[in-house]
């Protein structure tokens, strides 16, 4: 299966730009809608830089041709003829519900609407959708261009054909889909956050340094990256939000450590702020 001819992305931050990049490389036309002109311009720059880096790795890629299929702006009506729209706004339930409602109002009847949520219940989000049968979760991972996985989250009302289409679209991106039933934290966040939170508690208790905790998993268990470095890349604020959501649904075993709350309050958010459990330069 090919990617949809026209894909919409609501939100052009790091995740939204990465999703747009993936579909552009798969041959789709992509429209990113942002909240204002400045944010739309920033999204266009993020995608252009990502395309440039891809062209450096793949000389057969024509950056001008790929970029010509990208449109950024603030008008949601550009989604009217999209076959798929992916919501990629920050991980906040109210923000996502508002964003999805605005997209719902302009989508054609045959379009699929997906949320790039990593923890919020798809059934909860679907309850306010115009057509819950054509709504599902498509959880991309950061950084999207380098990630091999997309977690497809099937809601109680999601049509089986929509799940099959999403699976095919993910494969068209050169990534591997997994399909999970809607449940708190799905599969990836539930497992990944639990490991990350325990690593933060170990650091908080002085069990070992951040680098040694990470080495225990990379060298001892052959994880490609340690849980604290992964948390820096995901963003400490994002991980805190997911942990709070899981704690509400699954109990105190997902309660965020005080160290995580303190670092977020101090603005030490990981790679995007330049400092988290590690120090990051801009590159």
Buried (B, 14 or more C-beta within 10 A) or exposed (E): EEBBEBBBBBBBBBBBBBBBBBBBBBEBBBBBBBEEEEBBBBBBEBBBEBBEEBBEEEEEBEBEEBBEBBBBBBEBEBBEBBBBBBBBBBBBBEEBBEBBEBBBEBBEEEBBBBBBBBBBBBBBBBEEBBBBBBBBBBBBBBBBBEBEEBBBBBBEBBBEEBBEBBBEBBBBBEBEBBBBEBBBBBBBBBEBBBBBBBBBBBBEEEEBEBBEBBEBBBEEEEBEEBBBBBBBBBBBBBBBBBBBBBBEBBEEEBEBBEBBBEBBEEEBBBBBBBBBBBEBEEE
